[in-house]
Amino acid sequence: MKSLTRVLIIISATLMFGAYFFPLWHILLDAPQYPEGLELKIWLNGLSGNISQINGLNHYIGMKFIVADDFKEFKILPYVFGLLTLIGFAAAIAKSRRLLWVWFISLCLFAIVGFSDFYIWEYNYGHNLNPHAAIKIEGMNYQPPLFGYKQLLNFTAGSLPDTGGFFVGLGGILAAAALFYKPRLSSKNKSK
């Protein structure tokens, strides 16, 4: 394993470790009555932001309250993510291309499972509404977008990566680069 590959792996794993200190994702709700917006930040192990205000609004449309303790993911994510990060560092230290493949495939599976779980979470909150809610609009659901923006009544809901999410994404790109990038030999090196 070339030293550039090892450096890319170490930078990638270090960026991913940053997810322990920064939120991964955020959901922003903008409306005329909330010019500063309401925000829900999603971390590896919990939630932060304007949760009580969002729950107050969600109550009127029949959405279940958002409570961090309802998510088993927050109990296991820090350990799973820690193991993934350790595999990355181990691949660099051991100079193992096999461990690099294991790490890359594990990261891809983690991303697929994570985004699927997030989509299901959003779907359940946006579709499974209390039929006795104060505000009912036939055929309306309140699922925020998985990624991007969506109009929900007078709110614009945005769902985008936060600082930790950018770190993890950049780390994933560097992991792919470490695995697939093959530097070209210069014409000077070819003749040697």
Buried (B, 14 or more C-beta within 10 A) or exposed (E): BEEEBBEBBBBBBBBBBBBBEBBBBBBBBBBEEBEEEBBBBBBBBBBEBBBEBBBEBBBEBBBBEBEBEEBEBBEEBBEBBBEBBEBBBBBBEEBBEEBBEBBBEBBEEBEEEBEEEBBEBBBEBBEEBEEEBEEEEEEEEBBBBBEEEBEBEEBBBBBBBBBBBBBBBBBBEBBBBBBEEEEEEEEEEEEE
